[in-house]
């Protein structure tokens, strides 16, 4: 019988070098170069404990502390110091049930009005969460189902170290003798109860306290089996024993680095490639950190710029800059996470209480990690730096594949979207070279005017703050423009130098297919020669259905009435898994694609868009890009692709706590660059939305594969309704300055990327 990597017997038989090599390969296959950590404060709520572990210096007696428990203000003082230094987690460390042993603890609880240490912990965690925003992680010892239920609404995660599954260590002379809470069966039952309560959970081993290698494997198998049942283990810590003066085990030999690495590698093989394996970076020499990473570590745990490691006070935390440098020197990239691990953070509907889930969603990126910057689309934030960290050979291979003209598949694109550090810069540079080869160095734009003829809409898309239900709501009242006003605005656009009007609106309950034909007539009468870029696939579908016409026939009528091209909006994410959450009553993926396909067949060109960074993920982005590419290969009808970062500030789904806070800046850059790569050479034009990205962000995207600034967008209103602050229009002079700032020239185009007649370009009005 062939033994698999995680077979306990095989793990013990493998030579160390082979064990480490297998563990490192498994780690890199899942996590790539990313190594995580949590920037946190440690709050030692009480150092009293009913246990007497023979290696512990954290637990003490009432005579050695100023008070049995930290009071509320002391707890908040630590938390506020953490906020001031960029922390996102508050780790509550405390002894196990001190009131069961010490009268002083019982008296202190009675004075504070709490029945137990856990009740006091709940109130302190709630105070930290509500007053500072730090996400609590709780380590209070053994708990049962009722305890988890009480603490879940005020914490992002909890934990208890298994330490060992060996009953032998609890016998007289063992390190856990006299410590009832260290009984392996009790701890395993507590870990199982956490799983049943759907609590993201941290556990681990303490090695070198007298256990054998076989007993370590036994403990790892027990953790593995619990995780297979519940799926709740977010990380497993492999912590090395440190002999401390003043304890009964002060003379015990500490495990060396090879022994620690053996156990880490064994944990990786037993627990699998997707488990997060953590080792404290302060318990070894800095030179040994690379060895820990090669053994299978992908997380450094909590590192605090404010508080010491109260469990190992003799071992100060490495400075974060030093930890980052050591991680980079080992060929890895350091990323911050939250108190809840990324896998569980991406599924907070299941793994977090409704009271805390919105805080988690709003704080993460598409990987489930802490947002790496404070930039948000549409908000006018300064552009952060990109890069820092080693590149991956896998990324270079995919870029070479794309450069050879091959179609990247879904997994390829996901790999690119998961890029960090210098890989992002390399992808952007590659995309920019493709852009130069495809369309040259000119930055193009169109002079256009937006006419949003109504914001009253039958649909309730979760992302849309523009739509109104006929009443005053959020940013302004409901409205609809009559045909005379639509025509007046179109004529005014021509007078101001526009070559295009872009018309879109909500799906008004009284609108039918004739309404859209009437809108075209109004524009065509007022501005006979202007290019009419109008009607999303949702509007086209609505119009056709209300008249009982096939799509092809209705689109032909629109074309005959003066429609020149269609905007590829209402696409959001072309994946029904996302659409079921984001816009469940809207056109499906196949319906959107069918409108675009049919429009192309009747001779109408369209754009294509993606609106990303809400409830979606990298795999959804990849599917979207490939669906657009494949349709373009079939019809050739898309003129451009437009990434639209989700603007969250006023979006209903974000206000309800059901969406992330838009993409990070790095994710936005990757979307523009990877769109260029994935769609090359079929769609030559990648447009950046200056409304979403801001001027500096737009300039950066023009160096990352984009070549077009879109329109001057007189009267832009949809992004502003969502909370965007980047203006209602960007004049030609400003666009010229933007292009000149990156060493490129500006060129006006038509909607279909043709050359604008010289006399029109000379008579620009919207400057």
N, C-alpha and C positions, 0 to 999 in steps of 0.2 A: 504494500500500500504506500503510495506517494504521500509524504508529509508536506503539509502546507506551511507557509511562513509562520503563521500564528500558532502552530502546534506546540504546546508547552514542552514536550519532550525534545522536539527539534531545536527550540530556542536554547535549551540548556546544552545541546550537543555542538552547536555551531562554534567554530573558532571566533575569537573576538573581532578580527578584521572583517570576516565575512558577515558577522552579525551587524556590525556598524554599517557596512556597505549596503546591506539590504534595508536597514532602517532609514538611512539617508535617502536612498532611492524612493522609498515609499513616501517619505515626507515631501520631497521635492515634487513628486508626481501630483500631489494634492495641493500643496501650498505654494509651489514655485519658490521664489526667493523671499517671500514675505514672512517676517517674524514679528509677532505682535507683543504688545505690553499694555498695561493699564496705568495711566497716570492717576494716582489716587492719594488719599489721606488715610492714615490708620487711626481709628478712634478706639482706644482701649477702654470700653465702657466700664468694665470692672476687671480687676486682676485677681479677684477672689475666685476660688474654684473648689469644688468638693473632691477633686481628684488630686493624687500625689505622684504624678509621673516623675520618675527618678532622673530625668534629664532636663526638666523644665525650670526656667528662671522667670517665666512670665507670671505664673501663679505665685501668690504671696499670701500673707496673713493680714488681718485688719490692723494690727499694730504697725505695719510697715507702709501703710497708705494713708493719705490725708483724709480720705472718705471712701466708703465702700464702692461708690459709683461716681462717675463723672456727672456733674449736674448739667442741666440743659444748656446753660450759657457756655460752659466749657466745651461741650460737644459742638455747639454752633461756632464757637471761636475757631476750633480746628477746621471745621468744614469751610468756613469763610476764607481762611488762609489758603485752603486748597483751591477754591474758586479763583482767588487772586493769582495763583500760579498755574492756572490752566488745567487743574485736575477735573476729572469727570466722574470719579467714583469715590464713595466713602465706604471703606472696609471697616465694619464693626467687629473687633476682636474682643472676646470676653471668656471668662471661665465658665465652666459648666455648673449650673444650679448652685451657686454659692449659698443661697438661703437654706439649702438642705444641710449645711455644715456650720454656718456662722450666724450666731444671734445678731451680730452687727449688721449683716446683710439683710436679715429679716426686718430689723428695726428701721433701716434706711428705706426699704421698700414701703413699709407701713407709713412712714412720714410723707413719702411722695404720693401715696394713694394708689400704689400698684400691688397687685396680688403676687406677682412673680417677677423674676428677672426678665423673662420673655415679654411680659406686659410692658415693662419699662423700656425694653429695647424697641418694641413697636412704636411707642410714642416718640422716642428719640430719632428713630429712622424716619418717621413721618415729618418731624420738625426739620431734619436735614433736607429731605426731599422737597418740602414745600417752601422753605426759606432760602435755600441755596441752589436747588436744582441738581445737586450731585445725586447720582444713582447709588443707593445703598446696596452693598453686598454683605450678607449677614453670616457670621460663623459662631452661632451660640451653643453648639454641641448637640446632644441627642434631642430629637424632636419627634413628635407623633403627628398624625394627620391634622388634628385641630390646631396645633402650633403652626404648621405650614399654612393652613388656611388663614390664620390671623395675620401672619407676617407677609404673605404674598402681595397684598396691595401696597406695601410700603417698601418693597425691595425688588431689584432687577434680577437678583440671583442669590443663592445661598450655598453653603458648603460645610463639609465636615471631612477631615482627613480620616480615611480608614486606617492609615499607618501600617497596620499589619492584620492579616487574617489568622494569625497564629494564637491559639488559646494558650500555648506554652508560655508566651511572654507575660501572661496575666498570673502565672503561678508564683508562689513565694520565691523571691530572689530575682524575678523578672522585672523589666522596666515598668510594667503596667500593674504590678501587684498593688492592691489598695486603691485602684482607680476604676470604679464600677462602670464609668462611662466609656472605658476603653475596651470593653468586652467586644470581640469581633462580631458576635451574633447581634448584639444590640446596635452596633454601628451599621452593619449591613441592613438591619431592619429599618433604621432611620433613613438610610440612603434610598431604600425601596419606597418608603413612605413619601419621600420627596418626589420620586418618579411618579407615583400615583397622583400626587398633587400638581403635577406638571410644573415643577420648579426647576429652572436651569441650575445645574448643580456642579460644584467643584469638589473633587475628592483627590486622594493620592496616597502615596506611600512615604513613610519615613524609614530610610534604609540605614543600616549600621547599628541598630539597637539590640542586636543579638539574634536576628532572624537569619535563616539560611536563604540561599538563592531559590531553592525549591519553594520555600514559603512566600517569597516575593511573587513568584509566578502564580502561586495559589491565590494570592490577593488580587493580582491583575486579572486572573480569570473570573474571579467573583465580581469585580467591577465591570468587566466585559459583559458578563451574563445579565447583570442588572441593566446595563445600557441597552442591550439587545431587547429587553422586555419593555423598557420605558422610553428610551431615546433621550434621556434628560442630562446625561453627563456632558458638560460643556468643556471640561478640561480635567486632566489628571496630572497632578504635581508629583514629580519624583524628587523628593527633598533628602539631602544627605545630612545625617546626624552630625551635630557639632558638640564636642565635649565642653561643658561649661564649668568653671570653678564654682565650688560651693554646692554642687549636686552630687548624688551618689554615683553618677556615671562619669565623673570628671576625669577618671583615669582610663576610660575606654578608648581604644584606638578608633579614630575616625576613618570612614571609607575613603579611599583615594580616588583620584579622578577616573582611573580605569574602571573601578568598581561602579562608580556613579554612571559612567557611560554605558557599561554593560547593562545596567538596570533600565536606563532610558531606552536603549535599543530593544531590550526585551519587551518593554511596555509598548513600543511602537509596533512590533511584530504581533504581539498578542491582541492589542486593542485596535489595530488597523490604521491605514493611512489617513483616514479622515478625523481621527481623534486628535484633539489638541493636547500636546505633551509639553508640560511646563517644568522648568528648573529655575530656582532662584539665582539670579546673577551675582548676588552679593556673598554667596557661600563658597566661591572659588576665586582663585587669582584671575585677573582680567585676561591673562594669556590662555586660560583654559576655556574661555567661552566658545571659541571656535570648535573645540572638541565636543562640547555639549550639543552644538548645532549639528555637527556631523553625526552624532549619535541618534538624532531624531527629534530634538527639541524644536518647536516652532512658536514658543511663547515664553516670555521672560517673567510673566506674572505682573504683580503690582510693583511699581517703582514710585516712590514718593519724593517730591522735592521739598516737602514740608516736615514730615514726621519720620522717626526712625522705624526700623523693623523691631517692633516690641518683642517679638518672639526670639530674635537673634540680635540683640542690641549691640553685641560686640562686632557685628558685621555691617557697616554702613552701606546704604544703597550706592551703586555707582552713579556718578553724575550722568544725566540723560544724554548729554553730548558725548561723553565717553562710551556709554552703552551703544549709542548709534554708530560711533566710529568703529567699535569692536565688531558690531554686527555687519557693517559694510565691509570691514577687512576680511570677514569670513565669506564674502560673496553674497550677502543677504541684504534685504531692505527692511528697516524698522518701521512699523505702523502702529498707531495707537488704536486700541479697541475700547469698548465700554465694559462695564461690569458684567454684562450679558455677552456671551460669545457670539460671533458673527452668524453661525448657523441658526441659533435660536433667535437672534435679533431679527433675522429676515422672516421669521414666522411668529411674530409677537401675538398674533391673534390666538395662537395656541399656548405660547410659552410665557406670556405676561398677563398680569391682571389688567382689566380695562382701565383701572385708575392710573397705571404707569405706562401702559403700552404706547400712548401718544408721545410721551417724552422720548421713548426709545426710537420710534419711527423717525421723529424729526431730527434725531441726532446722528443717524447713520447714513452711509453711502450705499451704493448698490452691492457692495461686498458684505454688508452688515457690520463694517468697521466704523469707528468714529470718523466723522467728516474731517478731512485733513486740512481744511481751510475754512474761513468764514465767508467765502464768496457764495453768493446766490444769484441766479439768473434774474435779470430785470430790476435788481435792487440798487444798481449803481456802485457796487463795491469795487475797491481797488483789485487789480489783477494780481494773483499770487504767483510766486515763482514755481517753475516746473523742473523736475529732474532731481538728481541726488540719489545715488544708489546704483548698484551694478546692473548691467543688462543681461538678457538671457539669450542663449544660443537658439532656443526654440522660436523666439520672436524673429531673429535674423533669418532663420530658415523659412518662416512664413512670408516674410517680406520678399525674399528671393523667389518664392513660389508665385507670389502675386506679380512681381516684376517680370516673370517669364510668361505672364498672360493667363495663368491658371486660375480657375474659379476657386476661391477659398470656401471651405464648407463651414457648417455651423460651429463645430468644435474649434476650427481655426480662428474664427472671428471671436469666439468667447475667450480664447487664449489671448488674443490681442487686447480685448477690452479689460482683461484682468491685469494689464501691465501696470508697473509701478516705476518710479524713479527715472533712470536714464532711458529705459525702454520707451517711455512716453515721448521723450524728445527724439529718439531715433525713429519712431513711427511717424511723428509729425514731419520730420525732415524728409523721410521717404515719400510721404504723401505730397509734400510740397514739390519734390522732383517730378512726381507723376503729373501734378498740376501744370508745371512749367512745360513738360513735354506735350500735354494735351491741348492747352489753350494759351500758352505763353504767359507773359508777365503783366498784361493789362488787368487792372481791376475794373470790372464792369458794374453798371448800375442802370436802372431805368427810372425815368421821371414819371411818377404815378400818383394817383390819389385814391385813398381808401374811401369807399362809401358803404358803411354798414347801415343798411336801410331799416333794420329793426333789431332790437335786442329782446323781443318777446319770443319765447321759444317753448314748444311742447316738451322738449327733451330736458333731462336733468343730468347732464354729464358732470361727473364729480369734480372735474378740473376747471369748469367754466364759471368765472365770475362775471362774464359779460352778459350771459343770459338772464333775463328777468321773467317772472311769471305774471306780469301785468300790474305789479305793485312796486312801490318804492322799496329798494333793497340794496344794501351795500353801497356801491359807488354810483349813485344817481338813479333817476326814475326810469321806468319803462317808456319806450317810444317807438314810433314807426314813421318813416318819411313817406310823404305822398309822392306821386310820380313827378309833379312839377318841381319839387325840391330836389329829387334825384337828378332830373334833367339840368336844373340850375347848377348843381355841384359839378356835373360832368362838363358843362360849358365853361365854368370857372376854372376847372382843371386844365382845359385846353388853353385858356387865356394865360395860365400860369406856366405854360410850357410842358404840360404832361403829354405823354404819348399813350398812356394807359390809364384806365380806371379799373380798380379792383373792387368788385361788388360781392359782398357776402352778408348774411344775416341769420338771425334765428329762424326756426321753423314756426312761424306764426300760425295759430290754429285756424285762421281764416284764409291762409294762403293755399293756392293750388297751382297746378302747372301753368295756368294762364297768368297767374301773378308774375311769374318769372319772365314770361314772354312780354308782359306789359312793362316790366322794368327795362328790358332790352329796348323796347320801342321808345321809351322815354329818353334813354341815353342816346340811342342812334339818331333821334330827331334833334336833340340838342347839340350833339357832337358827332357828326356823320363819319368822320375819319378816324376817330380814336379807337384804339384796340380795347375791346371789352374782355377783360379777364374776370370771369364770374362763375359763381355757384359751385359749392363743394359737392362731392359725390352724394352727400346726404341730401342736399337741396335738389339735386337732379333726380335722385330716387323718389323723393317726396313728390316732386312735380309729375314724374311719369306715373306713379301709382294713383295720384288723385285724378288723373285724366284717363286712367285705364290703358295706358300706352306702353308698348315695349320700349326698353331703354333706347335702342337704336333709333326708333322713330321719333321719340321725344328729343333726343340729342340732335337729330337732323333738323327738327323744327327750331330748336334753339339756335343752331348754326345759321339757318336761313333767316332768323330774326335778327342776326347781327352778333351772336356770340363768337368771339375770336379764339378763346382758349379757356381752360378750366384750372383753378387752383387745386392742388392736391391736398387740401386740408381735410379734416374729419378722419384722417388716417390714424392719428394718435399712435398707437402701437398695433401693427397688423398681426395680432395674435389674439385669438378669442379667449384665451385664459386670462389675459389682462383686460380685455374689453368687457368681460363679464363683471369686473369690479369697477372699472373706470367709467364705462359708458354702456351699460347693459341693454338699453333700449335703442341704441344707435345701429347703423348698418354693421353687418358682420365683416370680418376680414375678406371673405370671398365676395361679398356684395360690393365692397369698396373696389376691390381689384376688377370686378366685372364692369363697374362704371368706367374705370380708367381704360380698360381694354376696349370697351365699346366706343368710347369717345375717340380713341386713337383710330379705330376702324372707320369711323365716319369722317375722319379728317380733322379732328380737334386735338391739338397738343395739350398736354397737361404738365403740371409740376408734380413732384412727390415730396411729402414731408414726413417727419417723425417727431412726435412730442414725447419727450423721455425724461425720466428721473422722478417718478411718482410711486407707483406700485409695481413697477416692472423690474426686470433684471437683464443681465448681459445676454442671456440666451434668447430672450424676447427681442432684444435689439438685433441680434444676429439674424433671427428668422425674418424680421422686418426687412432688413437690408437685402437678404437673399430673395425674398418675394418680389421686391422692387426690381432687382437685377434680372430675375427670370422673366418678368413681364416685359421689361425693356428689351431683352433678347428676342422676345416674341414679336413686339409691335414697333419698337423704336420711337414711341410717342412721348416719352418724358423729356422735357427740356432741361430740367435741373432737379437737384435734390436739396432739400432745405431742413437741416436739423433745428428743432425748436425746443430748447431747454424749458422744462416745466417751471413756470413762475408761480410760486406757491403762496405768496403772502395773503391773498384774498380768496384763494381757491377753496370752494366748499369742502372738498374731501380732505384738504390739509387742516382747515379750521376745525374739522371734526376729529382730527388726530388719526386719520386713516391713510395718510400718505407721507412719504419722505419730503424733505425740504428742497426738492429739485436736485439736479445732478451737481456734483462738485465741479470745480473749474477743470480739474484734470479729466474728469469724465466727459465734460463738454468738449475739451480739446480732442480727446480720443474719438468721440463721435464724428467730429468733422473730418479728422484724418482717416479713420477707418472707413467712413463712407466713401471717401475718395478712392481708397484702396479696393474696397469690396465692389464698387460699381465701375471701376476702370476696366476697359475704356468705353463702356457702353453709355454712360451718362457723363458727359464732359464737364458739366457745370455743377459746382457745389457752392451753395449760397450760405452766407452767414447772416443771421438776423442781428443787426446792430441794436434793435429794440430789446432783444433778450440779453445779448452779450455785453452791451455797452461799447463805447468807442474803442477803448484799449483792448477789450476782449475781442472785438471784431478784427482789429489789426492783427492780433496774435493768431486768430483763426485763418487769416489770409496768408500766414506763413506756415500753416498746418494743413494745406490741401484745398482750402476754399479759394475761389477766384471771383466771387460776385457778392456785392453788398445789397442786392435786392433793390427795392425802390426807396425813393425819398419819403414815401408813406405820409403824405399830407393827411392829417386827421386820424392817425392810428389810434384805435380805441380799445381793442380787445386785450392787448397786453397791459395797458394802463388800468383796465378794469380789474385785472388780476393783481394789481399792486405795483406794476412796473413804473420806473421813474425816468426812463431814458429818453423821454420826449415824444412829441407828436410828429416830428419830422426831422430829417437830417438833410440840410441843404447841400447843394453841389460843392460849394466852396469848402464846407466841412469835410465832405467826402474826398475832395482833392487833397486837403491837408492830411487826412488819414492815410491815403495811399502814399503820399510823398514821404510820410513819416517812416514807411517801411521800404522806401526806395523804389516805389512802383508808380506807374502812371494810371490815371483814371480815364475810362472811356465809356461814354454813354452808349447804350444798346437799345434795341427794341425788346418787346416782351419775349419774342422768339429768338433772341440773341442775334438778330440781324444788325446791320450798320444803320445808324440814324442819319438821315439826310443832313448834309452840311449846314443848310440854312436853319434847320431846327436846332441843331447843336449850338449854333452861334446865338440863337435867340433864347437861351435859357433865361427863365424868369425866376424859378424857385432856386435862388442862390443862397 
